[in-house]
Amino acid sequence: MPGLVRVILLALLIWLIIRLYQRFKALGQQRRSASKKQSARPIENMVRCEQCGTHVPEKEALEQDGHYYCSRAHLPRHR
Ligand SMILES: [Zn+2]
């Protein structure tokens, strides 16, 4: 009888370890996918300068008549 109890206890312990391991693994995957999303967020929409072809973030680019320019110097002076 005590031998059977030991087997049950051992099986319970193994089951608990497996459950904990699976939970830990799932948590790690969640964290990894979350950090992936965060790293993907800073990639902004890039626009191309009409004058020199340089790619600049849309926020930093200068827009004129629907066209983007990297700097003030590349803005067409006459329209
Ligand atoms: Zn330019």
PDB file of the backbone (N, CA, C, O) and the ligand in Angstrom, with CONECT records:
HET     ZN  A 101       1
ATOM      1  N   MET A   1       0.827  -1.228   0.000  1.00  0.00           N
ATOM      2  CA  MET A   1       0.000   0.000   0.000  1.00  0.00           C
ATOM      3  C   MET A   1       0.859   1.276   0.000  1.00  0.00           C
ATOM      4  O   MET A   1       0.611   2.167  -0.812  1.00  0.00           O
ATOM      5  N   PRO A   2       1.862   1.389   0.888  1.00  0.00           N
ATOM      6  CA  PRO A   2       2.665   2.623   0.856  1.00  0.00           C
ATOM      7  C   PRO A   2       3.368   2.822  -0.479  1.00  0.00           C
ATOM      8  O   PRO A   2       3.593   3.955  -0.904  1.00  0.00           O
ATOM      9  N   GLY A   3       3.710   1.735  -1.132  1.00  0.00           N
ATOM     10  CA  GLY A   3       4.357   1.818  -2.450  1.00  0.00           C
ATOM     11  C   GLY A   3       3.454   2.472  -3.458  1.00  0.00           C
ATOM     12  O   GLY A   3       3.919   3.265  -4.277  1.00  0.00           O
ATOM     13  N   LEU A   4       2.161   2.160  -3.423  1.00  0.00           N
ATOM     14  CA  LEU A   4       1.173   2.738  -4.351  1.00  0.00           C
ATOM     15  C   LEU A   4       1.019   4.245  -4.111  1.00  0.00           C
ATOM     16  O   LEU A   4       0.921   5.036  -5.049  1.00  0.00           O
ATOM     17  N   VAL A   5       1.001   4.614  -2.827  1.00  0.00           N
ATOM     18  CA  VAL A   5       0.896   6.037  -2.470  1.00  0.00           C
ATOM     19  C   VAL A   5       2.079   6.813  -3.040  1.00  0.00           C
ATOM     20  O   VAL A   5       1.936   7.928  -3.541  1.00  0.00           O
ATOM     21  N   ARG A   6       3.246   6.192  -2.947  1.00  0.00           N
ATOM     22  CA  ARG A   6       4.454   6.836  -3.460  1.00  0.00           C
ATOM     23  C   ARG A   6       4.372   7.032  -4.973  1.00  0.00           C
ATOM     24  O   ARG A   6       4.776   8.066  -5.505  1.00  0.00           O
ATOM     25  N   VAL A   7       3.849   6.033  -5.639  1.00  0.00           N
ATOM     26  CA  VAL A   7       3.707   6.112  -7.103  1.00  0.00           C
ATOM     27  C   VAL A   7       2.731   7.231  -7.470  1.00  0.00           C
ATOM     28  O   VAL A   7       2.970   7.995  -8.404  1.00  0.00           O
ATOM     29  N   ILE A   8       1.637   7.315  -6.725  1.00  0.00           N
ATOM     30  CA  ILE A   8       0.625   8.353  -6.983  1.00  0.00           C
ATOM     31  C   ILE A   8       1.215   9.738  -6.739  1.00  0.00           C
ATOM     32  O   ILE A   8       1.021  10.664  -7.526  1.00  0.00           O
ATOM     33  N   LEU A   9       1.933   9.853  -5.637  1.00  0.00           N
ATOM     34  CA  LEU A   9       2.561  11.130  -5.292  1.00  0.00           C
ATOM     35  C   LEU A   9       3.586  11.535  -6.353  1.00  0.00           C
ATOM     36  O   LEU A   9       3.692  12.705  -6.719  1.00  0.00           O
ATOM     37  N   LEU A  10       4.331  10.555  -6.833  1.00  0.00           N
ATOM     38  CA  LEU A  10       5.340  10.820  -7.849  1.00  0.00           C
ATOM     39  C   LEU A  10       4.677  11.266  -9.151  1.00  0.00           C
ATOM     40  O   LEU A  10       5.145  12.192  -9.813  1.00  0.00           O
ATOM     41  N   ALA A  11       3.572  10.587  -9.510  1.00  0.00           N
ATOM     42  CA  ALA A  11       2.833  10.932 -10.725  1.00  0.00           C
ATOM     43  C   ALA A  11       2.265  12.347 -10.604  1.00  0.00           C
ATOM     44  O   ALA A  11       2.275  13.119 -11.563  1.00  0.00           O
ATOM     45  N   LEU A  12       1.772  12.667  -9.413  1.00  0.00           N
ATOM     46  CA  LEU A  12       1.208  13.993  -9.156  1.00  0.00           C
ATOM     47  C   LEU A  12       2.289  15.070  -9.295  1.00  0.00           C
ATOM     48  O   LEU A  12       2.054  16.145  -9.847  1.00  0.00           O
ATOM     49  N   LEU A  13       3.461  14.754  -8.787  1.00  0.00           N
ATOM     50  CA  LEU A  13       4.586  15.693  -8.824  1.00  0.00           C
ATOM     51  C   LEU A  13       5.019  15.929 -10.280  1.00  0.00           C
ATOM     52  O   LEU A  13       5.279  17.062 -10.686  1.00  0.00           O
ATOM     53  N   ILE A  14       5.090  14.857 -11.042  1.00  0.00           N
ATOM     54  CA  ILE A  14       5.480  14.965 -12.457  1.00  0.00           C
ATOM     55  C   ILE A  14       4.445  15.805 -13.217  1.00  0.00           C
ATOM     56  O   ILE A  14       4.798  16.663 -14.026  1.00  0.00           O
ATOM     57  N   TRP A  15       3.174  15.544 -12.943  1.00  0.00           N
ATOM     58  CA  TRP A  15       2.082  16.281 -13.586  1.00  0.00           C
ATOM     59  C   TRP A  15       2.182  17.781 -13.252  1.00  0.00           C
ATOM     60  O   TRP A  15       1.985  18.645 -14.107  1.00  0.00           O
ATOM     61  N   LEU A  16       2.491  18.048 -11.995  1.00  0.00           N
ATOM     62  CA  LEU A  16       2.609  19.441 -11.550  1.00  0.00           C
ATOM     63  C   LEU A  16       3.772  20.134 -12.261  1.00  0.00           C
ATOM     64  O   LEU A  16       3.654  21.284 -12.684  1.00  0.00           O
ATOM     65  N   ILE A  17       4.890  19.426 -12.386  1.00  0.00           N
ATOM     66  CA  ILE A  17       6.072  19.989 -13.060  1.00  0.00           C
ATOM     67  C   ILE A  17       5.757  20.281 -14.530  1.00  0.00           C
ATOM     68  O   ILE A  17       6.128  21.325 -15.065  1.00  0.00           O
ATOM     69  N   ILE A  18       5.062  19.331 -15.169  1.00  0.00           N
ATOM     70  CA  ILE A  18       4.699  19.512 -16.586  1.00  0.00           C
ATOM     71  C   ILE A  18       3.781  20.726 -16.746  1.00  0.00           C
ATOM     72  O   ILE A  18       3.962  21.537 -17.654  1.00  0.00           O
ATOM     73  N   ARG A  19       2.805  20.839 -15.860  1.00  0.00           N
ATOM     74  CA  ARG A  19       1.863  21.968 -15.914  1.00  0.00           C
ATOM     75  C   ARG A  19       2.597  23.305 -15.730  1.00  0.00           C
ATOM     76  O   ARG A  19       2.360  24.268 -16.459  1.00  0.00           O
ATOM     77  N   LEU A  20       3.476  23.334 -14.756  1.00  0.00           N
ATOM     78  CA  LEU A  20       4.246  24.547 -14.484  1.00  0.00           C
ATOM     79  C   LEU A  20       5.134  24.908 -15.679  1.00  0.00           C
ATOM     80  O   LEU A  20       5.271  26.077 -16.041  1.00  0.00           O
ATOM     81  N   TYR A  21       5.727  23.887 -16.276  1.00  0.00           N
ATOM     82  CA  TYR A  21       6.621  24.088 -17.412  1.00  0.00           C
ATOM     83  C   TYR A  21       5.843  24.634 -18.615  1.00  0.00           C
ATOM     84  O   TYR A  21       6.303  25.538 -19.312  1.00  0.00           O
ATOM     85  N   GLN A  22       4.649  24.060 -18.841  1.00  0.00           N
ATOM     86  CA  GLN A  22       3.817  24.524 -19.958  1.00  0.00           C
ATOM     87  C   GLN A  22       3.382  25.974 -19.745  1.00  0.00           C
ATOM     88  O   GLN A  22       3.357  26.772 -20.682  1.00  0.00           O
ATOM     89  N   ARG A  23       3.044  26.299 -18.510  1.00  0.00           N
ATOM     90  CA  ARG A  23       2.608  27.652 -18.180  1.00  0.00           C
ATOM     91  C   ARG A  23       3.763  28.651 -18.375  1.00  0.00           C
ATOM     92  O   ARG A  23       3.579  29.755 -18.889  1.00  0.00           O
ATOM     93  N   PHE A  24       4.927  28.230 -17.956  1.00  0.00           N
ATOM     94  CA  PHE A  24       6.127  29.064 -18.084  1.00  0.00           C
ATOM     95  C   PHE A  24       6.453  29.300 -19.558  1.00  0.00           C
ATOM     96  O   PHE A  24       6.816  30.403 -19.966  1.00  0.00           O
ATOM     97  N   LYS A  25       6.313  28.227 -20.347  1.00  0.00           N
ATOM     98  CA  LYS A  25       6.600  28.304 -21.780  1.00  0.00           C
ATOM     99  C   LYS A  25       5.607  29.248 -22.481  1.00  0.00           C
ATOM    100  O   LYS A  25       5.990  30.061 -23.323  1.00  0.00           O
ATOM    101  N   ALA A  26       4.342  29.121 -22.118  1.00  0.00           N
ATOM    102  CA  ALA A  26       3.296  29.971 -22.706  1.00  0.00           C
ATOM    103  C   ALA A  26       3.533  31.434 -22.349  1.00  0.00           C
ATOM    104  O   ALA A  26       3.331  32.332 -23.167  1.00  0.00           O
ATOM    105  N   LEU A  27       3.964  31.650 -21.119  1.00  0.00           N
ATOM    106  CA  LEU A  27       4.240  33.022 -20.663  1.00  0.00           C
ATOM    107  C   LEU A  27       5.399  33.631 -21.452  1.00  0.00           C
ATOM    108  O   LEU A  27       5.361  34.802 -21.831  1.00  0.00           O
ATOM    109  N   GLY A  28       6.410  32.832 -21.689  1.00  0.00           N
ATOM    110  CA  GLY A  28       7.567  33.291 -22.449  1.00  0.00           C
ATOM    111  C   GLY A  28       7.201  33.620 -23.880  1.00  0.00           C
ATOM    112  O   GLY A  28       7.707  34.585 -24.452  1.00  0.00           O
ATOM    113  N   GLN A  29       6.311  32.809 -24.464  1.00  0.00           N
ATOM    114  CA  GLN A  29       5.872  33.064 -25.836  1.00  0.00           C
ATOM    115  C   GLN A  29       5.038  34.337 -25.918  1.00  0.00           C
ATOM    116  O   GLN A  29       5.145  35.110 -26.871  1.00  0.00           O
ATOM    117  N   GLN A  30       4.198  34.540 -24.888  1.00  0.00           N
ATOM    118  CA  GLN A  30       3.381  35.760 -24.849  1.00  0.00           C
ATOM    119  C   GLN A  30       4.260  36.999 -24.792  1.00  0.00           C
ATOM    120  O   GLN A  30       4.030  37.988 -25.487  1.00  0.00           O
ATOM    121  N   ARG A  31       5.292  36.909 -23.926  1.00  0.00           N
ATOM    122  CA  ARG A  31       6.188  38.044 -23.754  1.00  0.00           C
ATOM    123  C   ARG A  31       6.955  38.320 -25.049  1.00  0.00           C
ATOM    124  O   ARG A  31       7.179  39.470 -25.425  1.00  0.00           O
ATOM    125  N   ARG A  32       7.352  37.228 -25.722  1.00  0.00           N
ATOM    126  CA  ARG A  32       8.119  37.367 -26.951  1.00  0.00           C
ATOM    127  C   ARG A  32       7.279  38.021 -28.052  1.00  0.00           C
ATOM    128  O   ARG A  32       7.755  38.900 -28.770  1.00  0.00           O
ATOM    129  N   SER A  33       6.029  37.581 -28.173  1.00  0.00           N
ATOM    130  CA  SER A  33       5.163  38.147 -29.216  1.00  0.00           C
ATOM    131  C   SER A  33       4.813  39.599 -28.891  1.00  0.00           C
ATOM    132  O   SER A  33       4.622  40.417 -29.791  1.00  0.00           O
ATOM    133  N   ALA A  34       4.732  39.911 -27.587  1.00  0.00           N
ATOM    134  CA  ALA A  34       4.428  41.280 -27.178  1.00  0.00           C
ATOM    135  C   ALA A  34       5.587  42.212 -27.518  1.00  0.00           C
ATOM    136  O   ALA A  34       5.380  43.334 -27.978  1.00  0.00           O
ATOM    137  N   SER A  35       6.805  41.734 -27.286  1.00  0.00           N
ATOM    138  CA  SER A  35       7.969  42.555 -27.587  1.00  0.00           C
ATOM    139  C   SER A  35       8.154  42.690 -29.094  1.00  0.00           C
ATOM    140  O   SER A  35       8.697  43.685 -29.575  1.00  0.00           O
ATOM    141  N   LYS A  36       7.703  41.692 -29.827  1.00  0.00           N
ATOM    142  CA  LYS A  36       7.765  41.740 -31.290  1.00  0.00           C
ATOM    143  C   LYS A  36       6.865  42.859 -31.800  1.00  0.00           C
ATOM    144  O   LYS A  36       7.235  43.620 -32.694  1.00  0.00           O
ATOM    145  N   LYS A  37       5.668  42.939 -31.206  1.00  0.00           N
ATOM    146  CA  LYS A  37       4.721  43.982 -31.609  1.00  0.00           C
ATOM    147  C   LYS A  37       5.272  45.370 -31.290  1.00  0.00           C
ATOM    148  O   LYS A  37       5.104  46.313 -32.063  1.00  0.00           O
ATOM    149  N   GLN A  38       5.934  45.475 -30.137  1.00  0.00           N
ATOM    150  CA  GLN A  38       6.481  46.763 -29.719  1.00  0.00           C
ATOM    151  C   GLN A  38       7.608  47.200 -30.642  1.00  0.00           C
ATOM    152  O   GLN A  38       7.723  48.376 -30.986  1.00  0.00           O
ATOM    153  N   SER A  39       8.439  46.239 -31.039  1.00  0.00           N
ATOM    154  CA  SER A  39       9.556  46.593 -31.911  1.00  0.00           C
ATOM    155  C   SER A  39       9.067  46.914 -33.316  1.00  0.00           C
ATOM    156  O   SER A  39       9.735  47.639 -34.054  1.00  0.00           O
ATOM    157  N   ALA A  40       7.902  46.379 -33.693  1.00  0.00           N
ATOM    158  CA  ALA A  40       7.377  46.635 -35.030  1.00  0.00           C
ATOM    159  C   ALA A  40       6.702  48.007 -35.093  1.00  0.00           C
ATOM    160  O   ALA A  40       6.566  48.590 -36.169  1.00  0.00           O
ATOM    161  N   ARG A  41       6.288  48.508 -33.950  1.00  0.00           N
ATOM    162  CA  ARG A  41       5.559  49.776 -33.916  1.00  0.00           C
ATOM    163  C   ARG A  41       6.406  50.992 -34.351  1.00  0.00           C
ATOM    164  O   ARG A  41       5.909  51.840 -35.093  1.00  0.00           O
ATOM    165  N   PRO A  42       7.663  51.093 -33.909  1.00  0.00           N
ATOM    166  CA  PRO A  42       8.421  52.295 -34.284  1.00  0.00           C
ATOM    167  C   PRO A  42       8.675  52.456 -35.779  1.00  0.00           C
ATOM    168  O   PRO A  42       9.049  53.539 -36.229  1.00  0.00           O
ATOM    169  N   ILE A  43       8.477  51.391 -36.549  1.00  0.00           N
ATOM    170  CA  ILE A  43       8.684  51.518 -37.992  1.00  0.00           C
ATOM    171  C   ILE A  43       7.584  52.407 -38.559  1.00  0.00           C
ATOM    172  O   ILE A  43       6.423  52.009 -38.650  1.00  0.00           O
ATOM    173  N   GLU A  44       7.972  53.599 -38.931  1.00  0.00           N
ATOM    174  CA  GLU A  44       7.005  54.571 -39.417  1.00  0.00           C
ATOM    175  C   GLU A  44       6.826  54.458 -40.928  1.00  0.00           C
ATOM    176  O   GLU A  44       7.582  53.779 -41.623  1.00  0.00           O
ATOM    177  N   ASN A  45       5.841  55.121 -41.384  1.00  0.00           N
ATOM    178  CA  ASN A  45       5.605  55.184 -42.809  1.00  0.00           C
ATOM    179  C   ASN A  45       6.681  56.060 -43.446  1.00  0.00           C
ATOM    180  O   ASN A  45       6.804  57.244 -43.130  1.00  0.00           O
ATOM    181  N   MET A  46       7.449  55.466 -44.337  1.00  0.00           N
ATOM    182  CA  MET A  46       8.534  56.202 -44.970  1.00  0.00           C
ATOM    183  C   MET A  46       8.061  56.803 -46.291  1.00  0.00           C
ATOM    184  O   MET A  46       7.325  56.179 -47.056  1.00  0.00           O
ATOM    185  N   VAL A  47       8.493  57.997 -46.525  1.00  0.00           N
ATOM    186  CA  VAL A  47       8.158  58.671 -47.772  1.00  0.00           C
ATOM    187  C   VAL A  47       9.456  59.037 -48.510  1.00  0.00           C
ATOM    188  O   VAL A  47      10.519  59.168 -47.903  1.00  0.00           O
ATOM    189  N   ARG A  48       9.340  59.194 -49.804  1.00  0.00           N
ATOM    190  CA  ARG A  48      10.518  59.440 -50.626  1.00  0.00           C
ATOM    191  C   ARG A  48      10.570  60.911 -51.023  1.00  0.00           C
ATOM    192  O   ARG A  48       9.572  61.495 -51.445  1.00  0.00           O
ATOM    193  N   CYS A  49      11.747  61.489 -50.879  1.00  0.00           N
ATOM    194  CA  CYS A  49      11.942  62.879 -51.276  1.00  0.00           C
ATOM    195  C   CYS A  49      11.863  62.971 -52.806  1.00  0.00           C
ATOM    196  O   CYS A  49      12.530  62.227 -53.525  1.00  0.00           O
ATOM    197  N   GLU A  50      11.050  63.881 -53.268  1.00  0.00           N
ATOM    198  CA  GLU A  50      10.860  64.029 -54.718  1.00  0.00           C
ATOM    199  C   GLU A  50      12.123  64.558 -55.399  1.00  0.00           C
ATOM    200  O   GLU A  50      12.337  64.345 -56.592  1.00  0.00           O
ATOM    201  N   GLN A  51      12.937  65.236 -54.634  1.00  0.00           N
ATOM    202  CA  GLN A  51      14.127  65.877 -55.203  1.00  0.00           C
ATOM    203  C   GLN A  51      15.325  64.919 -55.287  1.00  0.00           C
ATOM    204  O   GLN A  51      15.941  64.783 -56.344  1.00  0.00           O
ATOM    205  N   CYS A  52      15.646  64.270 -54.186  1.00  0.00           N
ATOM    206  CA  CYS A  52      16.868  63.447 -54.157  1.00  0.00           C
ATOM    207  C   CYS A  52      16.594  61.956 -53.973  1.00  0.00           C
ATOM    208  O   CYS A  52      17.508  61.142 -54.103  1.00  0.00           O
ATOM    209  N   GLY A  53      15.349  61.589 -53.673  1.00  0.00           N
ATOM    210  CA  GLY A  53      15.026  60.170 -53.545  1.00  0.00           C
ATOM    211  C   GLY A  53      15.330  59.578 -52.187  1.00  0.00           C
ATOM    212  O   GLY A  53      15.196  58.368 -52.005  1.00  0.00           O
ATOM    213  N   THR A  54      15.736  60.391 -51.230  1.00  0.00           N
ATOM    214  CA  THR A  54      16.033  59.910 -49.881  1.00  0.00           C
ATOM    215  C   THR A  54      14.734  59.544 -49.172  1.00  0.00           C
ATOM    216  O   THR A  54      13.737  60.261 -49.260  1.00  0.00           O
ATOM    217  N   HIS A  55      14.767  58.420 -48.472  1.00  0.00           N
ATOM    218  CA  HIS A  55      13.595  58.005 -47.702  1.00  0.00           C
ATOM    219  C   HIS A  55      13.651  58.613 -46.317  1.00  0.00           C
ATOM    220  O   HIS A  55      14.633  58.446 -45.593  1.00  0.00           O
ATOM    221  N   VAL A  56      12.614  59.306 -45.959  1.00  0.00           N
ATOM    222  CA  VAL A  56      12.526  59.950 -44.653  1.00  0.00           C
ATOM    223  C   VAL A  56      11.202  59.590 -43.995  1.00  0.00           C
ATOM    224  O   VAL A  56      10.214  59.359 -44.692  1.00  0.00           O
ATOM    225  N   PRO A  57      11.160  59.535 -42.641  1.00  0.00           N
ATOM    226  CA  PRO A  57       9.887  59.274 -41.968  1.00  0.00           C
ATOM    227  C   PRO A  57       8.862  60.365 -42.303  1.00  0.00           C
ATOM    228  O   PRO A  57       9.197  61.544 -42.423  1.00  0.00           O
ATOM    229  N   GLU A  58       7.627  59.939 -42.446  1.00  0.00           N
ATOM    230  CA  GLU A  58       6.571  60.875 -42.849  1.00  0.00           C
ATOM    231  C   GLU A  58       6.485  62.075 -41.912  1.00  0.00           C
ATOM    232  O   GLU A  58       6.201  63.194 -42.339  1.00  0.00           O
ATOM    233  N   LYS A  59       6.738  61.821 -40.609  1.00  0.00           N
ATOM    234  CA  LYS A  59       6.660  62.899 -39.613  1.00  0.00           C
ATOM    235  C   LYS A  59       7.703  63.984 -39.866  1.00  0.00           C
ATOM    236  O   LYS A  59       7.433  65.172 -39.687  1.00  0.00           O
ATOM    237  N   GLU A  60       8.904  63.561 -40.286  1.00  0.00           N
ATOM    238  CA  GLU A  60      10.004  64.507 -40.484  1.00  0.00           C
ATOM    239  C   GLU A  60      10.001  65.120 -41.882  1.00  0.00           C
ATOM    240  O   GLU A  60      10.657  66.132 -42.125  1.00  0.00           O
ATOM    241  N   ALA A  61       9.268  64.508 -42.786  1.00  0.00           N
ATOM    242  CA  ALA A  61       9.275  64.992 -44.160  1.00  0.00           C
ATOM    243  C   ALA A  61       8.440  66.265 -44.305  1.00  0.00           C
ATOM    244  O   ALA A  61       7.493  66.500 -43.555  1.00  0.00           O
ATOM    245  N   LEU A  62       8.816  67.063 -45.277  1.00  0.00           N
ATOM    246  CA  LEU A  62       8.070  68.283 -45.581  1.00  0.00           C
ATOM    247  C   LEU A  62       7.163  67.990 -46.768  1.00  0.00           C
ATOM    248  O   LEU A  62       7.599  67.465 -47.793  1.00  0.00           O
ATOM    249  N   GLU A  63       5.897  68.341 -46.606  1.00  0.00           N
ATOM    250  CA  GLU A  63       4.938  68.036 -47.652  1.00  0.00           C
ATOM    251  C   GLU A  63       4.526  69.295 -48.400  1.00  0.00           C
ATOM    252  O   GLU A  63       4.257  70.334 -47.797  1.00  0.00           O
ATOM    253  N   GLN A  64       4.483  69.187 -49.698  1.00  0.00           N
ATOM    254  CA  GLN A  64       4.013  70.301 -50.514  1.00  0.00           C
ATOM    255  C   GLN A  64       3.271  69.738 -51.719  1.00  0.00           C
ATOM    256  O   GLN A  64       3.828  68.987 -52.520  1.00  0.00           O
ATOM    257  N   ASP A  65       2.023  70.110 -51.825  1.00  0.00           N
ATOM    258  CA  ASP A  65       1.169  69.668 -52.935  1.00  0.00           C
ATOM    259  C   ASP A  65       1.152  68.149 -53.104  1.00  0.00           C
ATOM    260  O   ASP A  65       1.164  67.638 -54.224  1.00  0.00           O
ATOM    261  N   GLY A  66       1.125  67.432 -51.966  1.00  0.00           N
ATOM    262  CA  GLY A  66       1.051  65.976 -52.021  1.00  0.00           C
ATOM    263  C   GLY A  66       2.381  65.294 -52.270  1.00  0.00           C
ATOM    264  O   GLY A  66       2.436  64.067 -52.361  1.00  0.00           O
ATOM    265  N   HIS A  67       3.444  66.054 -52.381  1.00  0.00           N
ATOM    266  CA  HIS A  67       4.775  65.477 -52.569  1.00  0.00           C
ATOM    267  C   HIS A  67       5.588  65.712 -51.307  1.00  0.00           C
ATOM    268  O   HIS A  67       5.399  66.696 -50.592  1.00  0.00           O
ATOM    269  N   TYR A  68       6.501  64.777 -51.055  1.00  0.00           N
ATOM    270  CA  TYR A  68       7.311  64.875 -49.847  1.00  0.00           C
ATOM    271  C   TYR A  68       8.753  65.243 -50.181  1.00  0.00           C
ATOM    272  O   TYR A  68       9.294  64.847 -51.214  1.00  0.00           O
ATOM    273  N   TYR A  69       9.352  66.007 -49.285  1.00  0.00           N
ATOM    274  CA  TYR A  69      10.741  66.427 -49.462  1.00  0.00           C
ATOM    275  C   TYR A  69      11.487  66.252 -48.149  1.00  0.00           C
ATOM    276  O   TYR A  69      10.914  66.433 -47.074  1.00  0.00           O
ATOM    277  N   CYS A  70      12.770  65.900 -48.237  1.00  0.00           N
ATOM    278  CA  CYS A  70      13.545  65.590 -47.032  1.00  0.00           C
ATOM    279  C   CYS A  70      13.932  66.857 -46.268  1.00  0.00           C
ATOM    280  O   CYS A  70      14.037  66.839 -45.041  1.00  0.00           O
ATOM    281  N   SER A  71      14.138  67.934 -46.982  1.00  0.00           N
ATOM    282  CA  SER A  71      14.542  69.171 -46.318  1.00  0.00           C
ATOM    283  C   SER A  71      13.948  70.373 -47.047  1.00  0.00           C
ATOM    284  O   SER A  71      13.427  70.268 -48.157  1.00  0.00           O
ATOM    285  N   ARG A  72      14.047  71.504 -46.381  1.00  0.00           N
ATOM    286  CA  ARG A  72      13.525  72.746 -46.927  1.00  0.00           C
ATOM    287  C   ARG A  72      14.228  73.099 -48.256  1.00  0.00           C
ATOM    288  O   ARG A  72      13.627  73.669 -49.166  1.00  0.00           O
ATOM    289  N   ALA A  73      15.498  72.743 -48.327  1.00  0.00           N
ATOM    290  CA  ALA A  73      16.296  73.051 -49.512  1.00  0.00           C
ATOM    291  C   ALA A  73      15.790  72.315 -50.763  1.00  0.00           C
ATOM    292  O   ALA A  73      16.010  72.757 -51.890  1.00  0.00           O
ATOM    293  N   HIS A  74      15.113  71.189 -50.538  1.00  0.00           N
ATOM    294  CA  HIS A  74      14.628  70.405 -51.671  1.00  0.00           C
ATOM    295  C   HIS A  74      13.194  70.745 -52.059  1.00  0.00           C
ATOM    296  O   HIS A  74      12.648  70.171 -53.001  1.00  0.00           O
ATOM    297  N   LEU A  75      12.603  71.656 -51.349  1.00  0.00           N
ATOM    298  CA  LEU A  75      11.247  72.085 -51.712  1.00  0.00           C
ATOM    299  C   LEU A  75      11.310  72.891 -53.005  1.00  0.00           C
ATOM    300  O   LEU A  75      12.182  73.747 -53.154  1.00  0.00           O
ATOM    301  N   PRO A  76      10.415  72.635 -53.925  1.00  0.00           N
ATOM    302  CA  PRO A  76      10.429  73.455 -55.145  1.00  0.00           C
ATOM    303  C   PRO A  76      10.060  74.884 -54.808  1.00  0.00           C
ATOM    304  O   PRO A  76       9.048  75.135 -54.154  1.00  0.00           O
ATOM    305  N   ARG A  77      10.868  75.807 -55.246  1.00  0.00           N
ATOM    306  CA  ARG A  77      10.655  77.214 -54.887  1.00  0.00           C
ATOM    307  C   ARG A  77       9.478  77.816 -55.653  1.00  0.00           C
ATOM    308  O   ARG A  77       8.707  78.602 -55.101  1.00  0.00           O
ATOM    309  N   HIS A  78       9.349  77.456 -56.875  1.00  0.00           N
ATOM    310  CA  HIS A  78       8.268  78.020 -57.686  1.00  0.00           C
ATOM    311  C   HIS A  78       7.261  76.963 -58.040  1.00  0.00           C
ATOM    312  O   HIS A  78       7.610  75.856 -58.451  1.00  0.00           O
ATOM    313  N   ARG A  79       6.023  77.313 -57.879  1.00  0.00           N
ATOM    314  CA  ARG A  79       4.945  76.422 -58.231  1.00  0.00           C
ATOM    315  C   ARG A  79       3.984  77.126 -59.173  1.00  0.00           C
ATOM    316  O   ARG A  79       2.990  76.536 -59.595  1.00  0.00           O
TER     317      ARG A  79
HETATM  318 ZN    ZN A 101      15.889  65.517 -50.721  1.00  0.00          ZN2+
END
